[in-house]
């Protein structure tokens, strides 16, 4: 470990606590560079501490943030981005932040997500999750371009004692930075159940009839696959499997009271770094081929398929219209290209721009969600249909999930290719874009393919 004078943090704690009245509280955040550590080892070390864990990794960018515990959280019963931003800004204004690095992803970082549709009644499936939550972990590992940083966050009040807080933080830090290797354990599936497949296909048919009557152009419908396992699912093993099998995706996990929302999403919603904005359109899906020739043939067909091109263009136009008010120098290619994953390939179009002064990533997320790739077009008509007829509580599935830091950097993905792990059970989610000439059987097959990234690492 690279040595940093620990008394700096201890001295800061003492000064802050001495200045606080008993009724006052404040967040203190301290960042230092440490020796390289495997993010999965850090994540696994948090298990024995019985703390909620968070995980985010973009292997393409060689970037990861891993959180252990909860120093402070901002949560609501409704996913109100304006309210989240106001609470986040208030927290930062009052926080004491010691971060000598100007590295995106260091300093005070919040990780979290929200419901796809907070207006739809919640079911017991998502009881442990708020409609929206941003968590500032007690300990945060940041790995960027090979360098590792550790941030300790503590929320204190005037009644706290310096010695007890500092000793506890140092003891937990030692455990987190001295993890033990563990054997990989692939879970054994006892039962695999499609949830209401006939009703789902009938809903697809109803959606096509609705669109034939001119009430919408596209409606995205999702469904659930439920799994029972022989033993409790080990989250670190699932993350390891996703990193190995989905290397071009965002690998994420959010643990809450024993449940964990986890996945590997290929779809970025928005990234902001040093005011440079990047969003991506990822809509239109086909499987990978068994050979290079077959793969190229399927890709060519996808690039020229009318239904998929229309679905993709819905997303492109919506993103353009949504973010042009926030950006200067907007750049959008004329045609999509192929984005290839291990199991699937998608139509892909990047959107770039310069974020205007006065706007933040919160503004963009609020305007973009839900994209036509997860909701439909027109938005309100599609959401109204989903709210009334879809036989699924999506919870955080299909909604923005990501991170923000105290220097206005951040990134959110669309939380697809995901599932909710609950001990020795799991619910996997997948959806597809339905248009007026969609075939229910074909759409069912498409969602089955989209289950594969999660199903494969879970032993299916």
Secondary structure, DSSP 4 states (H G I P E B T S, - for coil): -----THHHHHHHHHHHHH--TT-EEEEEEEEEE----HHHHHHHTGGGT--EEEEEETTTTEEEEEES-SEEEEESS--HHHHHHHHHHHHHH-EEE-----TT-SSEEEEEE-S-TTSPP-GGGTTS-SEEEEE-SEEEEEETTEEEEEEEEEEETT--HHHHHHHHHHHHHHHTSPPP-------EEEEEESSHHHHHHHHHHHHHHHHTTS-SEEEEEEEEEEEESS---HHHHHHHHHHH-TTSEEEEEEETTEEEEEEE--EEEEEETTEEEEEEEEEEEEPPSSHHHHHHHHHHHHT-HHHHHHHHHHHHHHHHHHTTTEEEEEE-SS-EEEE-SSEEEEEEEEEEEEPTT--HHHHHHHHSSPTTTSEESHHHHHHHHHHH-----TTTTSEEEEEETTS-EEEEE--SEEEEETTEEEEEEEEEE-TT--HHHHHHHHHHHHHHHHHHTT-
